[in-house]
Each structure stands twice: as structure tokens, then as C-alpha cells.
Amino acid sequence: MTPQHPDCSRFARCKETAIAEARIPAMRGDRLPNPSVTVVLADREANLSTMDGIVVVDSARPGPQTIRAVLRHRPDVVVLDPCDAGMDIIRDVLRAAPGTAVLVVSALDDDASIRTAVRAGARGYLVKGTDKASIVPAIRGMAAGEVIFGAEIASRIGSLLDDTGTAALTTREQQILDLLLDGLSTAAIARELRLAPKTVRNNLSSIYAKLRVSGRAEAIAASTRS
């Protein structure tokens, strides 16, 4: 497990910030999310209750309790503060429920923490202090397939990741990456290119390896960097 970041307490009372908003559109071709988005809350300080179509199905301490809750409920989104458990908890959540989106809400806004979270598979990252009225649409957006970063992070997310390039991609891989950037799901890419979904998944794995990224969110961030 990644050790607790020494600056957790320093940022604990970070002032209220607004989400704004790096939003990557929901993947076309996927079903719309259920009107009620299910959430497991793994944040000691969060005060998020069922509201506006958000149903908190369980609250858990970050760590083994979170994994048990995720396995039990298979939520749409996990709202997670990894400060105590370490960023490895993100990978643990995704191994337990690959279809669940992880939204990190953390007092840590340093580059290393954000980079580690994205590489671990987080699809969203907000700095603590973000008001509840902004967190709710962020959760709904992530359940719909969006990738969301807070205003403090959106402007620098590309530069936080190591340099990558697309020169090594094959023509087919570049086609698939372009459709990925357009917001298409794996199934929609398969239909668009008349390929088997398994072929698309295999190509995506190759793309991620060549870009030295771990998943969709990081590939999008790396490929759209200015």
C-alpha cells in the first residue's frame, strides 16, 4: 500500500472550490445510466446523502471495508478519499468491480498524487472543499461515462503525465484511438469499424501499452495534451 501522504493534514481545510471543468463527453453507443446512480462512499469527511438521483448504498472506511462494500453492491461510482489507505486502493476497487468508476475527492492537490491516482485508474479527481452541489453532477457525469477533473486540476492534467507519443501506433490502432477520443465505447467502436469487440479490446490493450498508460482516462489525457 502507498503510505499516507505527509501533507494530508495540511490540505484538510482547503477552501471551497468550484468544479469546472474538464469533462470528456459520455461514451456514445452506451446505454444511458439508470435514473438513480448508486454510490459507495469511502470518505471519512464526506457528508453526501441520497439526493438528486444519487443513492448512497453504503459508507465504508477507505481500505478493506471499501472493497467489501464494492463487492456487495457493485455501485456505479465509488467516492474515495485515499489519504489513509493509499492510492493502491483505487486499483483494488477496480479489480473488485471493473465497471465501477472511481471519483477521488482528496485534500492532496500535488502533482504526484494526481498522477498516481489517474495511473491507478481514477476517472475523476476533485480537491476537498468542492461544494456538494457540484459533486452531485460530477458523480452523475462519471456514471454516464465522463472523465471529470476539478478546475484546479483540469488545466494541468496533461502535463502531469509522462511524455507519450502515437508514432508507434498502427493505422488500425490510430483509428481506434481517434474514436476513443470522440467518446465512443468499446462496443460502439466495434460497430463503427465492423470489428469484433474482442478485437477492439485487444487493440486498446496494445494502444495503452504503447502510450505507457493504464486505461481509457489516462490515454485520453495523454492524447489531448496541448
C-alpha positions in Angstrom: 0.0 0.0 0.0 1.1 3.6 -0.7 1.9 5.3 2.6 -0.2 8.1 3.9 0.9 11.4 2.3 2.6 13.7 4.8 0.6 16.7 3.6 -2.9 15.2 4.2 -3.5 17.4 7.2 -2.0 20.5 5.6 -4.7 20.4 2.9 -7.5 19.1 5.1 -9.1 22.5 5.5 -8.6 23.6 1.9 -11.1 26.4 0.9 -14.2 25.7 -1.1 -13.5 25.4 -4.8 -15.8 25.1 -7.8 -15.8 22.2 -10.2 -15.4 23.4 -13.6 -14.5 21.5 -15.6 -12.8 19.2 -17.7 -15.5 17.0 -18.9 -15.0 14.4 -21.6 -18.4 13.5 -23.0 -20.2 10.3 -22.2 -19.4 7.4 -24.4 -21.7 7.3 -27.4 -23.4 4.0 -28.1 -23.7 3.0 -24.4 -27.0 2.8 -22.6 -27.9 5.8 -20.5 -27.3 5.3 -16.8 -30.1 4.4 -14.5 -32.0 7.5 -13.2 -30.6 6.6 -9.8 -26.9 6.4 -9.6 -25.6 4.0 -6.9 -22.6 5.2 -4.8 -20.3 3.7 -2.2 -18.9 6.5 -0.1 -15.4 5.9 1.2 -14.5 9.2 2.6 -14.5 9.9 6.4 -15.3 13.6 6.0 -17.9 13.4 3.2 -21.5 14.3 4.0 -23.2 13.1 0.9 -26.7 11.7 1.3 -29.2 10.3 -1.1 -30.2 13.3 -3.2 -31.0 14.3 -6.8 -30.9 10.7 -8.1 -27.8 9.8 -6.2 -28.3 6.8 -3.9 -25.6 6.1 -1.3 -25.9 2.3 -0.9 -23.1 2.0 1.6 -20.5 4.0 3.6 -17.1 2.5 4.4 -13.7 3.3 5.7 -11.1 3.5 2.9 -9.5 0.1 2.7 -10.8 -3.5 3.1 -14.3 -2.2 4.1 -14.5 -0.4 0.8 -13.7 -3.5 -1.1 -16.3 -5.5 0.7 -18.9 -2.8 0.0 -18.0 -2.7 -3.6 -18.2 -6.4 -4.0 -21.6 -6.4 -2.2 -23.2 -3.6 -4.1 -21.4 -3.2 -7.4 -22.0 0.6 -7.4 -21.9 2.9 -10.4 -19.4 5.2 -8.6 -17.1 5.0 -5.6 -16.4 8.4 -4.0 -13.0 7.8 -2.4 -10.5 9.7 -0.2 -7.4 7.5 -0.5 -5.4 9.6 2.0 -5.3 6.9 4.7 -5.4 3.7 2.5 -3.1 5.0 -0.2 -3.7 5.2 -4.0 -3.4 1.4 -4.4 -7.0 1.2 -3.1 -8.1 2.6 -6.5 -6.7 -0.5 -8.2 -8.2 -2.7 -5.6 -11.6 -1.2 -6.2 -11.3 -1.7 -10.0 -10.1 -5.3 -9.6 -13.2 -6.0 -7.5 -15.6 -4.2 -9.8 -14.2 -3.2 -13.2 -17.4 -1.5 -14.3 -17.3 0.9 -11.3 -16.0 4.5 -11.8 -13.7 5.9 -9.0 -14.0 9.5 -8.1 -11.2 10.7 -5.9 -12.0 13.5 -3.5 -8.8 14.4 -1.7 -7.1 17.2 0.2 -4.0 16.4 -1.8 -3.6 18.6 -4.9 0.1 17.9 -5.6 1.2 16.6 -9.0 2.4 13.3 -7.7 -0.8 12.4 -6.0 -3.0 13.3 -9.0 -0.7 11.5 -11.4 -0.7 8.4 -9.3 -4.5 8.4 -9.0 -5.0 8.7 -12.7 -2.5 6.0 -13.5 -4.2 3.7 -10.9 -7.5 4.1 -12.9 -9.4 7.0 -11.3 -11.8 8.6 -13.8 -12.2 11.8 -11.7 -10.3 13.9 -9.2 -11.7 16.7 -7.1 -10.0 18.7 -4.4 -11.6 18.7 -1.0 -13.7 21.7 -0.3 -15.7 21.3 -3.5 -19.3 22.0 -2.6 -21.9 19.2 -2.6 -24.0 20.8 -5.3 -21.0 20.4 -7.7 -20.1 16.9 -6.6 -23.5 15.5 -7.4 -23.4 16.4 -11.2 -19.8 15.1 -11.2 -21.0 11.7 -9.9 -23.8 11.6 -12.4 -21.4 12.5 -15.2 -19.0 9.8 -14.3 -21.8 7.2 -14.1 -22.6 8.3 -17.7 -19.0 7.6 -18.8 -17.5 11.1 -18.4 -14.0 11.8 -17.1 -14.0 14.7 -14.7 -11.3 16.8 -13.1 -11.8 19.8 -10.9 -10.9 23.3 -12.1 -7.6 23.3 -10.2 -6.5 20.1 -12.0 -8.1 20.4 -15.4 -5.6 23.0 -16.7 -2.6 20.8 -15.9 -3.7 17.2 -16.2 -1.9 16.7 -19.5 1.4 18.0 -18.2 1.2 15.8 -15.1 1.6 12.6 -17.2 4.9 11.4 -18.7 5.5 12.3 -22.3 4.0 9.8 -24.7 3.6 9.6 -28.4 1.4 8.0 -31.0 4.0 7.5 -33.8 4.3 3.8 -33.0 0.6 3.1 -33.4 -0.6 1.1 -36.4 -3.2 2.5 -38.7 -5.9 0.5 -37.1 -4.8 1.5 -33.6 -4.9 5.1 -34.6 -8.4 4.7 -35.9 -9.5 3.2 -32.7 -7.7 5.9 -30.6 -9.5 8.6 -32.7 -12.9 7.0 -32.0 -12.0 6.7 -28.3 -11.2 10.4 -28.2 -14.6 11.0 -29.8 -16.2 9.4 -26.8 -17.2 6.0 -28.3 -17.5 3.0 -26.1 -15.7 -0.3 -27.0 -19.0 -1.7 -28.4 -19.6 1.4 -30.5 -16.1 1.4 -31.9 -16.6 -2.3 -32.8 -19.8 -1.4 -34.7 -18.2 1.7 -36.4 -15.2 -0.3 -37.7 -17.1 -3.6 -38.2 -14.8 -5.4 -35.8 -15.4 -7.9 -33.1 -15.5 -6.3 -29.6 -12.7 -8.6 -28.6 -10.5 -7.3 -31.4 -11.2 -3.7 -30.3 -10.2 -4.7 -26.7 -7.0 -6.3 -27.9 -6.1 -3.2 -29.9 -6.9 -1.0 -26.9 -4.6 -3.0 -24.7 -1.8 -2.5 -27.4 -2.6 1.2 -27.5 -2.3 1.6 -23.7 1.0 -0.3 -23.7 2.5 1.8 -26.5 1.3 5.0 -24.8 2.6 3.8 -21.5 -0.8 4.4 -19.8 -3.1 2.1 -17.8 -6.5 2.8 -19.2 -9.0 5.0 -21.1 -8.9 8.1 -18.9 -5.1 8.3 -19.0 -5.0 7.6 -22.7 -7.4 10.5 -23.4 -5.5 12.8 -21.1 -2.2 11.9 -22.8 -3.6 12.2 -26.3 -5.4 15.5 -25.9 -2.5 17.3 -24.2 -1.6 20.5 -26.0 
